């Protein structure tokens, strides 16, 4: 009988402590929205490459590379030419070996870089690479980045 009374007493004490904790913490009221925004996820940082026709991803790379931010394009000035910076991230499950080249065009789409040089880089899985180039002519007004598998 004493053991049974102890068990009942223990259950009552545990229930009372739980009730006290719930009541003192605000009960079952709905939580107020946090003023701190939730953390960004990798997908919230992705910008669709399809929105940028100046970026050409060949050989199925559109499924393996994502654009991290809008391309940084600096217009030509009296002392500098058109410059472009593009950040791409690999979402592939292995290191990608890619080649890339920039082409620059004049205002009426005349080709200013007839034979652009291909450069090769590797992009490890979940890493990003910055592709940068500067036009050689002050008349450059448009650009194109082409990325293909090696």
C-alpha positions, 0 to 999 in steps of 0.5 A: 500500500505504501508503494502504491501511495508513493507512486500516486504521489510521484505522478501527482508531483510530476503532473503538477510540475509539468502544469506549472511549467506550461502555465508559467511559459505562456501556456498554449498560446500561439507563438509570436512571429520571430523578428529574425528571418529564417536562415537562407537555404542554398535554393533561395540563393539560386537565380535562373540562368534562363533569365540571362540569354548572355550565359550559354550552358552547353552539354547539359550543364544547365542541370549541373550549374546554377547562377549564384547572383546576377552577373556583375557588368560594369559599363565602359568608361573613358578609362576602362572597357566593359567588364563582366563577372559571373558566379556559377555553383556546381550542384553536381555530385562530382567535380566538373571539368568545364571550359569557358570563353567570353565573347564581346559584341558592339552595340549593333551586335558586330563581333569584336572577339572573332576567335575567343580563347577557351579556358579550362577550370574545375568546379568541385561539387557544391563549390562555386567559380567566378568567371571574369573577363574584360573587353579589349575594345571600348566599343564593346557593349554586349557580352556572352559567356559560353560554358561547355564540358571539357 
